[in-house]
């Protein structure tokens, strides 16, 4: 209930000491509000990061008709995709370090999977979404099939993005390793080949995609 403090019935008269305390309290409150407002204005510069539930192993039978496009996909990806950048190399090496530490064979770098992963990171960065399925509704296995990638028996994907960290690749792998589903993809013995693609969005967010397959 709101009370009208201006009415004679509810007006409060303060002693001089009370008035001074009230003034001091008001000043403290005003300074606190300014500090909170300043903090809110600078919060945009704080590091941000996000992961989403991993795309677990999915076995897909790729039709021969789609496999027939493989040669054109490989030629296109070889000419269009640059060599692995520093973020991609570092993240891939860190993932393999995690496998070696647990007695697993390191992943074999697969250029086709790297092109597929980089394409998805670029799409997320450019179209401002974060999901395993793109706006076109295609998920990892669908994109692989459409791209003509054949010869695998199971496929999975990890994605992440972060911003404002000194070691973006290291942080992405660190967060993957503390998430059971992401960690399971990284450490699954059945996965033998992988590719990793990274792209930076206009606002500075760095998107990571890693694709794993069983051959």
C-alpha positions as CSV (number, residue, x, y, z in Angstrom):
1,X,0.0,0.0,0.0
2,X,1.3,3.5,-0.9
3,X,1.0,6.2,1.7
4,X,0.9,10.0,1.0
5,X,3.7,11.3,3.1
6,X,2.8,14.9,2.3
7,X,-0.5,14.7,4.3
8,X,-0.5,16.1,7.9
9,X,-1.4,12.7,9.3
10,X,1.7,11.0,7.9
11,X,4.3,13.8,7.9
12,X,7.5,12.9,9.9
13,X,9.5,15.6,11.6
14,X,13.2,14.7,12.0
15,X,15.5,15.9,14.7
16,X,18.7,17.6,13.4
17,X,20.7,14.4,14.0
18,X,18.1,12.4,12.1
19,X,18.1,14.9,9.2
20,X,21.9,14.6,8.9
21,X,21.7,10.8,8.9
22,X,18.9,10.8,6.3
23,X,21.0,13.1,4.1
24,X,24.0,10.9,4.4
25,X,22.0,7.8,3.6
26,X,20.5,9.5,0.5
27,X,24.0,10.5,-0.6
28,X,25.3,6.9,-0.1
29,X,22.3,5.5,-2.1
30,X,22.9,7.9,-4.9
31,X,26.5,7.0,-5.2
32,X,25.6,3.3,-5.1
33,X,23.1,3.8,-7.9
34,X,25.8,5.6,-10.0
35,X,28.2,2.7,-9.4
36,X,25.7,0.1,-10.4
37,X,24.8,2.1,-13.5
38,X,28.5,2.4,-14.5
39,X,29.0,-1.3,-14.0
40,X,26.0,-2.0,-16.2
41,X,27.4,0.2,-19.0
42,X,30.8,-1.7,-19.0
43,X,29.3,-5.2,-18.6
44,X,29.3,-5.6,-22.4
45,X,33.1,-5.9,-22.4
46,X,33.0,-8.9,-20.1
47,X,34.0,-12.3,-21.7
48,X,31.1,-14.3,-22.9
49,X,30.9,-18.0,-23.9
50,X,28.2,-20.5,-24.9
51,X,27.9,-24.2,-25.7
52,X,24.9,-26.2,-26.8
53,X,24.2,-29.9,-26.4
54,X,26.5,-31.8,-28.7
55,X,25.3,-33.6,-31.8
56,X,26.0,-37.2,-30.7
57,X,27.0,-40.0,-33.0
58,X,24.5,-40.5,-35.8
59,X,24.8,-43.4,-38.3
60,X,23.5,-42.4,-41.7
61,X,23.4,-44.4,-45.0
62,X,24.6,-42.0,-47.7
63,X,22.9,-42.7,-51.0
64,X,25.2,-43.5,-54.0
65,X,23.6,-40.6,-55.9
66,X,24.9,-38.1,-53.3
67,X,28.3,-39.9,-53.1
68,X,28.7,-39.2,-56.8
69,X,29.1,-35.5,-56.0
70,X,32.1,-36.1,-53.8
71,X,34.8,-35.3,-56.4
72,X,33.3,-31.9,-57.2
73,X,33.0,-31.1,-53.4
74,X,36.6,-32.1,-52.7
75,X,37.9,-30.0,-55.6
76,X,35.7,-27.0,-54.6
77,X,36.7,-27.2,-50.9
78,X,40.4,-27.7,-51.8
79,X,40.4,-24.5,-53.8
80,X,38.1,-22.4,-51.6
81,X,39.2,-23.4,-48.1
82,X,42.5,-21.8,-46.8
83,X,44.9,-23.7,-44.7
84,X,44.0,-24.2,-41.1
85,X,44.2,-21.0,-39.1
86,X,45.9,-20.6,-35.8
87,X,42.7,-21.1,-33.8
88,X,41.9,-24.3,-35.7
89,X,45.3,-25.7,-35.3
90,X,45.5,-25.0,-31.6
91,X,42.0,-26.4,-30.8
92,X,42.7,-29.5,-32.8
93,X,46.0,-30.1,-31.1
94,X,44.5,-29.6,-27.7
95,X,41.7,-32.1,-28.5
96,X,44.3,-34.6,-29.5
97,X,46.3,-33.9,-26.3
98,X,43.2,-34.9,-24.3
99,X,42.9,-38.1,-26.3
100,X,46.6,-39.0,-25.8
101,X,46.4,-38.3,-22.1
102,X,43.7,-41.0,-21.8
103,X,45.5,-43.6,-24.0
104,X,43.4,-42.8,-27.2
105,X,44.8,-42.5,-30.6
106,X,44.9,-38.9,-31.8
107,X,42.4,-37.8,-34.5
108,X,43.5,-37.8,-38.1
109,X,43.0,-34.4,-39.6
110,X,40.5,-34.6,-42.4
111,X,40.5,-31.7,-44.9
112,X,36.9,-32.4,-46.1
113,X,35.6,-32.4,-42.5
114,X,37.5,-29.2,-41.8
115,X,35.8,-27.6,-44.8
116,X,32.4,-28.8,-43.6
117,X,33.1,-27.5,-40.0
118,X,34.5,-24.1,-41.2
119,X,31.4,-23.6,-43.4
120,X,29.1,-24.2,-40.4
121,X,31.1,-21.8,-38.2
122,X,31.0,-19.2,-41.0
123,X,27.3,-19.6,-41.4
124,X,26.7,-19.2,-37.6
125,X,28.9,-16.1,-37.5
126,X,27.4,-14.5,-40.6
127,X,23.7,-15.4,-40.0
128,X,23.8,-14.9,-36.2
129,X,22.5,-18.2,-35.0
130,X,23.9,-21.0,-32.8
131,X,22.7,-24.5,-33.4
132,X,23.6,-27.8,-35.0
133,X,20.9,-27.3,-37.6
134,X,21.1,-24.2,-39.8
135,X,18.3,-22.0,-40.9
136,X,17.8,-24.3,-43.9
137,X,17.0,-27.2,-41.4
138,X,20.1,-29.2,-42.4
139,X,22.0,-30.8,-39.5
140,X,25.6,-32.2,-39.5
141,X,24.8,-35.5,-41.3
142,X,22.6,-33.7,-43.8
143,X,25.3,-31.2,-44.7
144,X,27.8,-34.0,-45.1
145,X,25.5,-35.9,-47.4
146,X,24.7,-32.8,-49.5
147,X,28.4,-32.0,-49.7
148,X,29.1,-35.5,-51.1
149,X,31.2,-36.7,-48.1
150,X,31.1,-40.5,-48.1
151,X,32.9,-43.4,-46.6
152,X,31.9,-42.8,-43.0
153,X,29.7,-44.9,-40.8
154,X,28.9,-42.4,-38.0
155,X,29.2,-38.7,-37.6
156,X,28.9,-36.2,-34.7
157,X,29.6,-32.5,-34.0
158,X,30.7,-30.1,-31.2
159,X,30.1,-26.4,-31.4
160,X,30.9,-23.4,-29.2
161,X,31.5,-19.7,-29.3
162,X,33.3,-17.3,-27.0
163,X,34.4,-13.7,-26.9
164,X,36.9,-11.7,-24.8
165,X,39.2,-14.5,-23.8
166,X,43.0,-14.5,-24.2
167,X,43.0,-18.0,-25.6
168,X,39.7,-18.6,-27.4
169,X,40.7,-22.0,-28.7
170,X,41.9,-23.2,-25.4
171,X,38.8,-22.0,-23.6
172,X,36.5,-23.7,-26.1
173,X,38.3,-27.0,-25.7
174,X,38.3,-26.6,-21.9
175,X,34.5,-26.1,-21.8
176,X,33.9,-29.0,-24.1
177,X,35.9,-31.2,-21.8
178,X,33.8,-30.3,-18.7
179,X,30.5,-31.1,-20.6
180,X,29.9,-34.9,-20.7
181,X,28.3,-35.0,-24.1
182,X,31.0,-32.9,-25.8
183,X,33.7,-34.8,-23.9
184,X,32.2,-38.1,-25.1
185,X,32.5,-37.0,-28.7
186,X,36.1,-36.0,-28.2
187,X,37.1,-39.2,-26.4
188,X,35.0,-41.7,-28.3
189,X,37.5,-44.4,-29.5
190,X,35.3,-45.2,-32.5
191,X,35.9,-41.8,-34.0
192,X,39.1,-41.8,-36.0
193,X,39.0,-38.7,-38.2
194,X,38.0,-35.1,-37.4
195,X,38.0,-31.6,-38.8
196,X,37.8,-28.3,-37.1
197,X,36.6,-24.9,-38.4
198,X,36.6,-21.5,-36.8
199,X,35.1,-18.2,-37.9
200,X,34.9,-14.7,-36.3
201,X,31.6,-12.8,-36.3
202,X,31.4,-9.1,-37.0
203,X,30.8,-8.4,-33.3
204,X,33.9,-10.3,-32.3
205,X,32.4,-13.7,-31.2
206,X,34.5,-16.6,-32.3
207,X,32.6,-19.7,-33.4
208,X,34.1,-23.2,-33.2
209,X,32.8,-26.3,-35.0
210,X,34.4,-29.8,-34.8
211,X,33.1,-32.7,-36.9
212,X,34.0,-36.3,-36.0
213,X,33.5,-39.4,-38.1
214,X,33.9,-43.2,-37.9
215,X,35.4,-44.6,-41.1
